[in-house]
Amino acid sequence: MPLLHVRCAKCRKMISTGLDVDFETFKDLTDTERTLECPRCEETQVWSLDDVDRSVFKA
Ligand SMILES: [Zn+2]
């Protein structure tokens, strides 16, 4: 299953959310704000499902 990524608002790198789900599971996730610390710049991200890079599901 693809590992979900979001783009860091500060350094613009794609960072792993730690969520590893298929598209069916993704669609059923609760759309709430989650937080994540960027491993590159240590900026704390607040992200929601809209921020996820969905290109991983197209393969
Ligand atoms: Zn960053």
N, CA, C, O and the ligand as a Tripos MOL2 file, in Angstrom:
@<TRIPOS>MOLECULE
protein
  237   235    60     0     0
PROTEIN
NO_CHARGES

@<TRIPOS>ATOM
      1 N           0.8490   -1.1890    0.0000 N.3       1 MET1
      2 CA          0.0000    0.0000    0.0000 C.3       1 MET1
      3 C           0.8840    1.2370    0.0000 C.2       1 MET1
      4 O           1.9560    1.2370    0.6050 O.2       1 MET1
      5 N           0.4410    2.2880   -0.6740 N.am      2 PRO2
      6 CA          1.2900    3.4830   -0.7640 C.3       2 PRO2
      7 C           1.3710    4.2340    0.5620 C.2       2 PRO2
      8 O           0.4080    4.3220    1.3230 O.2       2 PRO2
      9 N           2.5450    4.7610    0.7970 N.am      3 LEU3
     10 CA          2.7640    5.6110    1.9510 C.3       3 LEU3
     11 C           2.3920    7.0350    1.5580 C.2       3 LEU3
     12 O           2.8530    7.5410    0.5350 O.2       3 LEU3
     13 N           1.5810    7.6640    2.3480 N.am      4 LEU4
     14 CA          1.0910    9.0000    2.0000 C.3       4 LEU4
     15 C           2.1010   10.0810    2.3590 C.2       4 LEU4
     16 O           2.7850   10.0070    3.3790 O.2       4 LEU4
     17 N           2.1730   11.0840    1.4950 N.am      5 HIS5
     18 CA          3.0900   12.2030    1.6990 C.3       5 HIS5
     19 C           2.3480   13.5290    1.5800 C.2       5 HIS5
     20 O           1.3460   13.6380    0.8730 O.2       5 HIS5
     21 N           2.8510   14.5200    2.2750 N.am      6 VAL6
     22 CA          2.3610   15.8900    2.1110 C.3       6 VAL6
     23 C           3.5700   16.7960    1.8880 C.2       6 VAL6
     24 O           4.6930   16.4440    2.2490 O.2       6 VAL6
     25 N           3.3330   17.9580    1.2940 N.am      7 ARG7
     26 CA          4.4350   18.8630    1.0220 C.3       7 ARG7
     27 C           4.6350   19.8090    2.2010 C.2       7 ARG7
     28 O           3.6860   20.4230    2.6900 O.2       7 ARG7
     29 N           5.8700   19.9130    2.6430 N.am      8 CYS8
     30 CA          6.1950   20.8140    3.7390 C.3       8 CYS8
     31 C           5.9540   22.2580    3.3040 C.2       8 CYS8
     32 O           6.4070   22.6730    2.2370 O.2       8 CYS8
     33 N           5.2510   23.0100    4.1200 N.am      9 ALA9
     34 CA          4.9330   24.3990    3.7840 C.3       9 ALA9
     35 C           6.1660   25.2880    3.8440 C.2       9 ALA9
     36 O           6.1740   26.3740    3.2630 O.2       9 ALA9
     37 N           7.1930   24.8480    4.5280 N.am     10 LYS10
     38 CA          8.3760   25.6910    4.7110 C.3      10 LYS10
     39 C           9.4750   25.3530    3.7000 C.2      10 LYS10
     40 O           9.9430   26.2380    2.9840 O.2      10 LYS10
     41 N           9.8880   24.0900    3.6330 N.am     11 CYS11
     42 CA         11.0070   23.7440    2.7490 C.3      11 CYS11
     43 C          10.5420   23.1210    1.4350 C.2      11 CYS11
     44 O          11.3530   22.8670    0.5450 O.2      11 CYS11
     45 N           9.2330   22.8760    1.3130 N.am     12 ARG12
     46 CA          8.6170   22.3780    0.0710 C.3      12 ARG12
     47 C           9.0160   20.9500   -0.2760 C.2      12 ARG12
     48 O           8.7640   20.5000   -1.3940 O.2      12 ARG12
     49 N           9.6190   20.2410    0.6380 N.am     13 LYS13
     50 CA          9.9290   18.8360    0.3900 C.3      13 LYS13
     51 C           8.7050   17.9810    0.6990 C.2      13 LYS13
     52 O           7.8730   18.3450    1.5300 O.2      13 LYS13
     53 N           8.6050   16.8380    0.0180 N.am     14 MET14
     54 CA          7.5570   15.8960    0.3340 C.3      14 MET14
     55 C           7.9810   15.1200    1.5770 C.2      14 MET14
     56 O           9.0890   14.5890    1.6420 O.2      14 MET14
     57 N           7.1020   15.0610    2.5440 N.am     15 ILE15
     58 CA          7.4340   14.3530    3.7770 C.3      15 ILE15
     59 C           6.3950   13.2840    4.0660 C.2      15 ILE15
     60 O           5.2090   13.4480    3.7810 O.2      15 ILE15
     61 N           6.8600   12.2050    4.6290 N.am     16 SER16
     62 CA          5.9920   11.0690    4.9010 C.3      16 SER16
     63 C           5.0600   11.3670    6.0630 C.2      16 SER16
     64 O           5.4670   11.9360    7.0770 O.2      16 SER16
     65 N           3.8060   10.9720    5.8990 N.am     17 THR17
     66 CA          2.8460   11.1340    6.9890 C.3      17 THR17
     67 C           2.8690    9.9520    7.9440 C.2      17 THR17
     68 O           2.3230   10.0190    9.0450 O.2      17 THR17
     69 N           3.5110    8.8610    7.5120 N.am     18 GLY18
     70 CA          3.4790    7.6480    8.3210 C.3      18 GLY18
     71 C           2.2170    6.8300    8.1040 C.2      18 GLY18
     72 O           2.0830    5.7280    8.6370 O.2      18 GLY18
     73 N           1.2840    7.3770    7.3120 N.am     19 LEU19
     74 CA          0.0670    6.6310    6.9980 C.3      19 LEU19
     75 C           0.2950    5.8020    5.7450 C.2      19 LEU19
     76 O           0.7990    6.3020    4.7390 O.2      19 LEU19
     77 N          -0.0730    4.5570    5.8120 N.am     20 ASP20
     78 CA          0.1990    3.5970    4.7510 C.3      20 ASP20
     79 C          -1.1270    2.9080    4.4230 C.2      20 ASP20
     80 O          -1.4650    1.8880    5.0230 O.2      20 ASP20
     81 N          -1.8690    3.4650    3.4770 N.am     21 VAL21
     82 CA         -3.2310    2.9840    3.2280 C.3      21 VAL21
     83 C          -3.5110    2.8530    1.7320 C.2      21 VAL21
     84 O          -2.8710    3.5090    0.9110 O.2      21 VAL21
     85 N          -4.4610    2.0110    1.3950 N.am     22 ASP22
     86 CA         -4.9070    1.9630    0.0060 C.3      22 ASP22
     87 C          -6.0080    3.0160   -0.2030 C.2      22 ASP22
     88 O          -6.4750    3.6390    0.7500 O.2      22 ASP22
     89 N          -6.4130    3.2010   -1.4740 N.am     23 PHE23
     90 CA         -7.3290    4.2970   -1.7660 C.3      23 PHE23
     91 C          -8.6840    4.1180   -1.0940 C.2      23 PHE23
     92 O          -9.3010    5.0920   -0.6640 O.2      23 PHE23
     93 N          -9.1410    2.8900   -1.0040 N.am     24 GLU24
     94 CA        -10.4290    2.6430   -0.3480 C.3      24 GLU24
     95 C         -10.3920    3.0740    1.1160 C.2      24 GLU24
     96 O         -11.3410    3.6710    1.6260 O.2      24 GLU24
     97 N          -9.2850    2.7630    1.7790 N.am     25 THR25
     98 CA         -9.1300    3.1580    3.1780 C.3      25 THR25
     99 C          -8.9890    4.6670    3.2880 C.2      25 THR25
    100 O          -9.5550    5.2960    4.1830 O.2      25 THR25
    101 N          -8.2190    5.2410    2.3560 N.am     26 PHE26
    102 CA         -8.0120    6.6840    2.3430 C.3      26 PHE26
    103 C          -9.3430    7.4340    2.2720 C.2      26 PHE26
    104 O          -9.5580    8.4110    2.9900 O.2      26 PHE26
    105 N         -10.2250    6.9620    1.4000 N.am     27 LYS27
    106 CA        -11.5140    7.6380    1.2280 C.3      27 LYS27
    107 C         -12.3500    7.5920    2.4990 C.2      27 LYS27
    108 O         -13.1820    8.4670    2.7400 O.2      27 LYS27
    109 N         -12.1210    6.5670    3.3070 N.am     28 ASP28
    110 CA        -12.8990    6.4020    4.5260 C.3      28 ASP28
    111 C         -12.2640    7.0680    5.7410 C.2      28 ASP28
    112 O         -12.8430    7.0540    6.8270 O.2      28 ASP28
    113 N         -11.0900    7.6450    5.5720 N.am     29 LEU29
    114 CA        -10.4360    8.2970    6.7030 C.3      29 LEU29
    115 C         -11.2160    9.5340    7.1220 C.2      29 LEU29
    116 O         -11.8080   10.2210    6.2890 O.2      29 LEU29
    117 N         -11.2100    9.8050    8.4030 N.am     30 THR30
    118 CA        -11.8320   11.0170    8.9090 C.3      30 THR30
    119 C         -10.9780   12.2120    8.4930 C.2      30 THR30
    120 O          -9.7730   12.2450    8.7390 O.2      30 THR30
    121 N         -11.6180   13.1860    7.8630 N.am     31 ASP31
    122 CA        -10.8700   14.3600    7.4090 C.3      31 ASP31
    123 C         -10.7410   15.3550    8.5630 C.2      31 ASP31
    124 O         -11.5800   16.2330    8.7630 O.2      31 ASP31
    125 N          -9.6690   15.1780    9.2980 N.am     32 THR32
    126 CA         -9.4260   16.0340   10.4430 C.3      32 THR32
    127 C          -8.0240   16.6040   10.3120 C.2      32 THR32
    128 O          -7.2280   16.1050    9.5170 O.2      32 THR32
    129 N          -7.7150   17.6190   11.0610 N.am     33 GLU33
    130 CA         -6.3640   18.1700   11.0110 C.3      33 GLU33
    131 C          -5.4170   17.2870   11.8070 C.2      33 GLU33
    132 O          -5.6960   16.8960   12.9400 O.2      33 GLU33
    133 N          -4.2890   16.9870   11.1760 N.am     34 ARG34
    134 CA         -3.2690   16.1650   11.8140 C.3      34 ARG34
    135 C          -1.9730   16.9650   11.8230 C.2      34 ARG34
    136 O          -1.7840   17.8610   11.0000 O.2      34 ARG34
    137 N          -1.1050   16.6470   12.7330 N.am     35 THR35
    138 CA          0.1710   17.3660   12.7790 C.3      35 THR35
    139 C           1.3190   16.4090   12.5170 C.2      35 THR35
    140 O           1.2250   15.2090   12.7720 O.2      35 THR35
    141 N           2.4010   16.9690   12.0020 N.am     36 LEU36
    142 CA          3.5430   16.1880   11.5490 C.3      36 LEU36
    143 C           4.7600   17.1100   11.5790 C.2      36 LEU36
    144 O           4.6850   18.2560   11.1370 O.2      36 LEU36
    145 N           5.8600   16.6170   12.0890 N.am     37 GLU37
    146 CA          7.0700   17.4400   12.0960 C.3      37 GLU37
    147 C           7.9310   17.0730   10.8960 C.2      37 GLU37
    148 O           8.2370   15.9000   10.6790 O.2      37 GLU37
    149 N           8.3170   18.0690   10.1230 N.am     38 CYS38
    150 CA          9.1560   17.8290    8.9540 C.3      38 CYS38
    151 C          10.5430   17.3740    9.4100 C.2      38 CYS38
    152 O          11.1690   18.0380   10.2370 O.2      38 CYS38
    153 N          11.0280   16.2510    8.8810 N.am     39 PRO39
    154 CA         12.3410   15.7540    9.3020 C.3      39 PRO39
    155 C          13.4860   16.6070    8.7600 C.2      39 PRO39
    156 O          14.6080   16.5140    9.2580 O.2      39 PRO39
    157 N          13.2260   17.4260    7.7620 N.am     40 ARG40
    158 CA         14.3020   18.2390    7.1740 C.3      40 ARG40
    159 C          14.4540   19.5800    7.8680 C.2      40 ARG40
    160 O          15.5660   19.9660    8.2270 O.2      40 ARG40
    161 N          13.3580   20.2920    8.0610 N.am     41 CYS41
    162 CA         13.4550   21.6460    8.6190 C.3      41 CYS41
    163 C          12.8230   21.7520    9.9990 C.2      41 CYS41
    164 O          12.8790   22.8090   10.6280 O.2      41 CYS41
    165 N          12.2190   20.6610   10.4750 N.am     42 GLU42
    166 CA         11.6250   20.5950   11.8040 C.3      42 GLU42
    167 C          10.4210   21.5090   11.9780 C.2      42 GLU42
    168 O           9.9900   21.7750   13.1000 O.2      42 GLU42
    169 N           9.8810   21.9870   10.8620 N.am     43 GLU43
    170 CA          8.6540   22.7710   10.9130 C.3      43 GLU43
    171 C           7.4830   21.8300   11.2140 C.2      43 GLU43
    172 O           7.3550   20.7750   10.5930 O.2      43 GLU43
    173 N           6.6480   22.2080   12.1470 N.am     44 THR44
    174 CA          5.4740   21.3890   12.4210 C.3      44 THR44
    175 C           4.3840   21.7090   11.4060 C.2      44 THR44
    176 O           3.9510   22.8540   11.2770 O.2      44 THR44
    177 N           3.9560   20.6930   10.7000 N.am     45 GLN45
    178 CA          2.9150   20.8390    9.6940 C.3      45 GLN45
    179 C           1.5730   20.5190   10.3060 C.2      45 GLN45
    180 O           1.4480   19.5980   11.1130 O.2      45 GLN45
    181 N           0.5710   21.2800    9.9200 N.am     46 VAL46
    182 CA         -0.8040   20.8790   10.1790 C.3      46 VAL46
    183 C          -1.3840   20.5280    8.8270 C.2      46 VAL46
    184 O          -1.4410   21.3660    7.9270 O.2      46 VAL46
    185 N          -1.8130   19.2900    8.6890 N.am     47 TRP47
    186 CA         -2.2820   18.8520    7.3730 C.3      47 TRP47
    187 C          -3.6120   18.1190    7.4960 C.2      47 TRP47
    188 O          -3.9600   17.5790    8.5460 O.2      47 TRP47
    189 N          -4.3370   18.1220    6.3880 N.am     48 SER48
    190 CA         -5.5850   17.3690    6.3120 C.3      48 SER48
    191 C          -5.5260   16.5140    5.0490 C.2      48 SER48
    192 O          -4.5360   16.5520    4.3190 O.2      48 SER48
    193 N          -6.5520   15.7660    4.7980 N.am     49 LEU49
    194 CA         -6.5220   14.8520    3.6570 C.3      49 LEU49
    195 C          -6.3680   15.5940    2.3340 C.2      49 LEU49
    196 O          -5.8440   15.0330    1.3710 O.2      49 LEU49
    197 N          -6.8160   16.8470    2.2730 N.am     50 ASP50
    198 CA         -6.6800   17.6250    1.0390 C.3      50 ASP50
    199 C          -5.2230   17.8840    0.6810 C.2      50 ASP50
    200 O          -4.9050   18.1520   -0.4780 O.2      50 ASP50
    201 N          -4.3480   17.8050    1.6560 N.am     51 ASP51
    202 CA         -2.9360   18.1000    1.4160 C.3      51 ASP51
    203 C          -2.1360   16.8980    0.9320 C.2      51 ASP51
    204 O          -0.9830   17.0290    0.5210 O.2      51 ASP51
    205 N          -2.7570   15.7340    0.9860 N.am     52 VAL52
    206 CA         -2.0370   14.5100    0.6290 C.3      52 VAL52
    207 C          -1.7770   14.4350   -0.8730 C.2      52 VAL52
    208 O          -2.6520   14.7550   -1.6780 O.2      52 VAL52
    209 N          -0.6010   14.0200   -1.2330 N.am     53 ASP53
    210 CA         -0.2520   13.7630   -2.6310 C.3      53 ASP53
    211 C          -0.9470   12.4930   -3.0840 C.2      53 ASP53
    212 O          -0.5420   11.3870   -2.7260 O.2      53 ASP53
    213 N          -2.0060   12.6630   -3.8810 N.am     54 ARG54
    214 CA         -2.8170   11.5130   -4.2870 C.3      54 ARG54
    215 C          -2.2840   10.8180   -5.5230 C.2      54 ARG54
    216 O          -2.8590    9.8250   -5.9700 O.2      54 ARG54
    217 N          -1.1920   11.3240   -6.0860 N.am     55 SER55
    218 CA         -0.6490   10.6880   -7.2860 C.3      55 SER55
    219 C          -0.2080    9.2550   -7.0130 C.2      55 SER55
    220 O          -0.0860    8.4560   -7.9420 O.2      55 SER55
    221 N           0.0320    8.9250   -5.7470 N.am     56 VAL56
    222 CA          0.4410    7.5620   -5.4080 C.3      56 VAL56
    223 C          -0.6530    6.5390   -5.6900 C.2      56 VAL56
    224 O          -0.3810    5.3440   -5.8040 O.2      56 VAL56
    225 N          -1.8820    7.0100   -5.8010 N.am     57 PHE57
    226 CA         -2.9880    6.0780   -6.0100 C.3      57 PHE57
    227 C          -3.2350    5.7740   -7.4830 C.2      57 PHE57
    228 O          -4.0310    4.8910   -7.8070 O.2      57 PHE57
    229 N          -2.5730    6.4830   -8.3660 N.am     58 LYS58
    230 CA         -2.8950    6.3410   -9.7880 C.3      58 LYS58
    231 C          -2.1900    5.1700  -10.4490 C.2      58 LYS58
    232 O          -2.5610    4.7600  -11.5490 O.2      58 LYS58
    233 N          -1.1940    4.6390   -9.7990 N.am     59 ALA59
    234 CA         -0.3760    3.5870  -10.4120 C.3      59 ALA59
    235 C          -1.1880    2.3130  -10.6780 C.2      59 ALA59
    236 O          -0.6480    1.3320  -11.1900 O.2      59 ALA59
    237 ZN         10.3050   21.1170    5.8760 Zn       60 ZN60
@<TRIPOS>BOND
     1     1     2 1
     2     2     3 1
     3     3     4 2
     4     3     5 am
     5     5     6 1
     6     6     7 1
     7     7     8 2
     8     7     9 am
     9     9    10 1
    10    10    11 1
    11    11    12 2
    12    11    13 am
    13    13    14 1
    14    14    15 1
    15    15    16 2
    16    15    17 am
    17    17    18 1
    18    18    19 1
    19    19    20 2
    20    19    21 am
    21    21    22 1
    22    22    23 1
    23    23    24 2
    24    23    25 am
    25    25    26 1
    26    26    27 1
    27    27    28 2
    28    27    29 am
    29    29    30 1
    30    30    31 1
    31    31    32 2
    32    31    33 am
    33    33    34 1
    34    34    35 1
    35    35    36 2
    36    35    37 am
    37    37    38 1
    38    38    39 1
    39    39    40 2
    40    39    41 am
    41    41    42 1
    42    42    43 1
    43    43    44 2
    44    43    45 am
    45    45    46 1
    46    46    47 1
    47    47    48 2
    48    47    49 am
    49    49    50 1
    50    50    51 1
    51    51    52 2
    52    51    53 am
    53    53    54 1
    54    54    55 1
    55    55    56 2
    56    55    57 am
    57    57    58 1
    58    58    59 1
    59    59    60 2
    60    59    61 am
    61    61    62 1
    62    62    63 1
    63    63    64 2
    64    63    65 am
    65    65    66 1
    66    66    67 1
    67    67    68 2
    68    67    69 am
    69    69    70 1
    70    70    71 1
    71    71    72 2
    72    71    73 am
    73    73    74 1
    74    74    75 1
    75    75    76 2
    76    75    77 am
    77    77    78 1
    78    78    79 1
    79    79    80 2
    80    79    81 am
    81    81    82 1
    82    82    83 1
    83    83    84 2
    84    83    85 am
    85    85    86 1
    86    86    87 1
    87    87    88 2
    88    87    89 am
    89    89    90 1
    90    90    91 1
    91    91    92 2
    92    91    93 am
    93    93    94 1
    94    94    95 1
    95    95    96 2
    96    95    97 am
    97    97    98 1
    98    98    99 1
    99    99   100 2
   100    99   101 am
   101   101   102 1
   102   102   103 1
   103   103   104 2
   104   103   105 am
   105   105   106 1
   106   106   107 1
   107   107   108 2
   108   107   109 am
   109   109   110 1
   110   110   111 1
   111   111   112 2
   112   111   113 am
   113   113   114 1
   114   114   115 1
   115   115   116 2
   116   115   117 am
   117   117   118 1
   118   118   119 1
   119   119   120 2
   120   119   121 am
   121   121   122 1
   122   122   123 1
   123   123   124 2
   124   123   125 am
   125   125   126 1
   126   126   127 1
   127   127   128 2
   128   127   129 am
   129   129   130 1
   130   130   131 1
   131   131   132 2
   132   131   133 am
   133   133   134 1
   134   134   135 1
   135   135   136 2
   136   135   137 am
   137   137   138 1
   138   138   139 1
   139   139   140 2
   140   139   141 am
   141   141   142 1
   142   142   143 1
   143   143   144 2
   144   143   145 am
   145   145   146 1
   146   146   147 1
   147   147   148 2
   148   147   149 am
   149   149   150 1
   150   150   151 1
   151   151   152 2
   152   151   153 am
   153   153   154 1
   154   154   155 1
   155   155   156 2
   156   155   157 am
   157   157   158 1
   158   158   159 1
   159   159   160 2
   160   159   161 am
   161   161   162 1
   162   162   163 1
   163   163   164 2
   164   163   165 am
   165   165   166 1
   166   166   167 1
   167   167   168 2
   168   167   169 am
   169   169   170 1
   170   170   171 1
   171   171   172 2
   172   171   173 am
   173   173   174 1
   174   174   175 1
   175   175   176 2
   176   175   177 am
   177   177   178 1
   178   178   179 1
   179   179   180 2
   180   179   181 am
   181   181   182 1
   182   182   183 1
   183   183   184 2
   184   183   185 am
   185   185   186 1
   186   186   187 1
   187   187   188 2
   188   187   189 am
   189   189   190 1
   190   190   191 1
   191   191   192 2
   192   191   193 am
   193   193   194 1
   194   194   195 1
   195   195   196 2
   196   195   197 am
   197   197   198 1
   198   198   199 1
   199   199   200 2
   200   199   201 am
   201   201   202 1
   202   202   203 1
   203   203   204 2
   204   203   205 am
   205   205   206 1
   206   206   207 1
   207   207   208 2
   208   207   209 am
   209   209   210 1
   210   210   211 1
   211   211   212 2
   212   211   213 am
   213   213   214 1
   214   214   215 1
   215   215   216 2
   216   215   217 am
   217   217   218 1
   218   218   219 1
   219   219   220 2
   220   219   221 am
   221   221   222 1
   222   222   223 1
   223   223   224 2
   224   223   225 am
   225   225   226 1
   226   226   227 1
   227   227   228 2
   228   227   229 am
   229   229   230 1
   230   230   231 1
   231   231   232 2
   232   231   233 am
   233   233   234 1
   234   234   235 1
   235   235   236 2
@<TRIPOS>SUBSTRUCTURE
     1 MET1         2 RESIDUE 1 A MET
     2 PRO2         6 RESIDUE 1 A PRO
     3 LEU3        10 RESIDUE 1 A LEU
     4 LEU4        14 RESIDUE 1 A LEU
     5 HIS5        18 RESIDUE 1 A HIS
     6 VAL6        22 RESIDUE 1 A VAL
     7 ARG7        26 RESIDUE 1 A ARG
     8 CYS8        30 RESIDUE 1 A CYS
     9 ALA9        34 RESIDUE 1 A ALA
    10 LYS10       38 RESIDUE 1 A LYS
    11 CYS11       42 RESIDUE 1 A CYS
    12 ARG12       46 RESIDUE 1 A ARG
    13 LYS13       50 RESIDUE 1 A LYS
    14 MET14       54 RESIDUE 1 A MET
    15 ILE15       58 RESIDUE 1 A ILE
    16 SER16       62 RESIDUE 1 A SER
    17 THR17       66 RESIDUE 1 A THR
    18 GLY18       70 RESIDUE 1 A GLY
    19 LEU19       74 RESIDUE 1 A LEU
    20 ASP20       78 RESIDUE 1 A ASP
    21 VAL21       82 RESIDUE 1 A VAL
    22 ASP22       86 RESIDUE 1 A ASP
    23 PHE23       90 RESIDUE 1 A PHE
    24 GLU24       94 RESIDUE 1 A GLU
    25 THR25       98 RESIDUE 1 A THR
    26 PHE26      102 RESIDUE 1 A PHE
    27 LYS27      106 RESIDUE 1 A LYS
    28 ASP28      110 RESIDUE 1 A ASP
    29 LEU29      114 RESIDUE 1 A LEU
    30 THR30      118 RESIDUE 1 A THR
    31 ASP31      122 RESIDUE 1 A ASP
    32 THR32      126 RESIDUE 1 A THR
    33 GLU33      130 RESIDUE 1 A GLU
    34 ARG34      134 RESIDUE 1 A ARG
    35 THR35      138 RESIDUE 1 A THR
    36 LEU36      142 RESIDUE 1 A LEU
    37 GLU37      146 RESIDUE 1 A GLU
    38 CYS38      150 RESIDUE 1 A CYS
    39 PRO39      154 RESIDUE 1 A PRO
    40 ARG40      158 RESIDUE 1 A ARG
    41 CYS41      162 RESIDUE 1 A CYS
    42 GLU42      166 RESIDUE 1 A GLU
    43 GLU43      170 RESIDUE 1 A GLU
    44 THR44      174 RESIDUE 1 A THR
    45 GLN45      178 RESIDUE 1 A GLN
    46 VAL46      182 RESIDUE 1 A VAL
    47 TRP47      186 RESIDUE 1 A TRP
    48 SER48      190 RESIDUE 1 A SER
    49 LEU49      194 RESIDUE 1 A LEU
    50 ASP50      198 RESIDUE 1 A ASP
    51 ASP51      202 RESIDUE 1 A ASP
    52 VAL52      206 RESIDUE 1 A VAL
    53 ASP53      210 RESIDUE 1 A ASP
    54 ARG54      214 RESIDUE 1 A ARG
    55 SER55      218 RESIDUE 1 A SER
    56 VAL56      222 RESIDUE 1 A VAL
    57 PHE57      226 RESIDUE 1 A PHE
    58 LYS58      230 RESIDUE 1 A LYS
    59 ALA59      234 RESIDUE 1 A ALA
    60 ZN60       237 GROUP 0 **** ****
